[in-house]
Amino acid sequence: MSRVDFKLVATCVGLAVFCSLGGGLAVSTIGTGWGGLAVVLGLSVTCAVVLNLVFHQRASSQQGMLLDRVARVVGDSDDLISGGSSDQSIESPKMVALVSSISEMKTRLREESVARQVGSSRSHEILTVLQSLSDPVFVFDRFGTIRLANHSAESMVLSDSSLEGTDIRSIFTEGPLSELLCSGISEGAIESRAVEIEFQVPRCTSDDERVYDARTFSIGDQSVGPYVLAMRDLTRERQISRMKSDFVSKASHELRTPLASIRGYLEMLVDGEADCEEVRKQFIESMLDDTERLSSLVENMLNISRIEAGIVRPQLDRSDLGEIARHVAHMLEPVAAEKDIQVTTATAPVDLSVEGDSTMLHEVVLNLATNAIKYTPDGGRVMISVDTDSLERSVLVAVTDTGLGIPLESRERVFEKFFRVPSYERMAQGTGLGLNLCRNIVESVHQGRIGVDSTMGEGSRFWFSIPMGFAGARAA
């Protein structure tokens, strides 16, 4: 039950007593005529006015206290009920219930606000992770409308704006993925499947055709969605696979030729076709040449594989490229003399040292100079020059010959594995791996540059440069 407000009761009783005494006195003095009735009526009106003022003041006080209490609850005060008020009459059960309801509402609002903040933070984290993925990801609803696409997805279709709101079926218009999306959206459920697709990048040439592993799955109810299309670019893997297949095919071809030659000579020796010592000697020398060719081929393949795999440990020290050039020229003098080719060196009178692997750098200079002698007609010239490049702070080595030159269409490919200029294959034997090995040693191991300049009918100039202060991509 409600608590009794004794002050209000006392006021009402006092007014009633005053009115009764006043009315009785007026009747006894004036009588029951119109004058007495007027006095009694006046006293009644006066009491009513006074009671109205008292109740109005009390209601105003209660309203002010109620507003103050609500302000306390909505604010940060911990005193939700009593609040330190001197007048405790306001604390009726209804007031307590009202304050408690407001307090509970505030608590729920605060919890919902915290939950929204946590959800927003997690959504931001998920979106950040999604955008950082290198593979395309699409999120779409059961009508096929894209709700979210990361940067990789937008780059995949060369979109100039956000893909949100776009129909995913307009991007994938053919192939197994298109069939999966169209049938799934029309039937109201996307199957969780993996398909392989070839995707042509819009507004680009056929060279930009990509191969993807596409996977669809639902992150909600399968018939409601939303759905995710996650894609993984397989193009590079396919290219590497083809390169490996080509490498094995070409390596097999290069290995088969000397092996067939050795087998042929051995069969002739076994069959007794070498009837004199001179012929047998020629057979053995030919087999030794083929064996050397096989050994060189295998060694080059192993070196290239080690460098490309990053497992080569170069022995870095101060290597004098001028001294290496002079040593290579001296080594090749007997070979050059057989073709009446003059091999010279031109080294600048400065410090030509770099930090590098002397054995590997020697292999590069030897390979370039040997090729120059091979493809230079009799009576030609080969020069090995070494100088510094102050602008790039490097040492430049160039091997120049007076050979036939390299056709323009072949210059970009001379450093590829197993590539040989078609018109010169009969001119000299080779595996097509020497220049590729040179490029790997210069670029991958020593962080240098290598290239070729050539003029048909006048000769070629193969060059490479090594930084002076190179301190190591130590090919680990």
Secondary structure, DSSP 8 states (H G I E B T S, - for coil): -----HHHHHHHHHHHHHHHHHHHHHHHHH-SSHHHHHHHHHHHHHHHHHHHHHHHHHHHHHHHHHHHHHHHHHTT-S--SSTT-S-GGG--HHHHHHHHHHHHHHHHHHHHHHHHHHHHHHHHHHHHHHHH-SS-EEEE-TT-BEEEE-HHHHHHTT-SS--TT-BGGGT--SHHHHHHHHHHHHHT----EEEEEEEE-TTS-GGGEEEEEEEEEEEEETTTEEEEEEEEE-HHHHHHHHHHHHHHHHHHHHHHHHHHHHHHHHHHHHTT---SHHHHHHHHHHHHHHHHHHHHHHHHHHHHHHHHHT-----EEEEEHHHHHHHHHHHHHHHHHHTT-EEEEEE-SS--EEEEEHHHHHHHHHHHHHHHHHTS-TT-EEEEEEEEETTTTEEEEEEEE-S----HHHHTTTTSTT---GGGTTTS---S-HHHHHHIIIIIIT--EEEEEEETTTEEEEEEEEETT-------
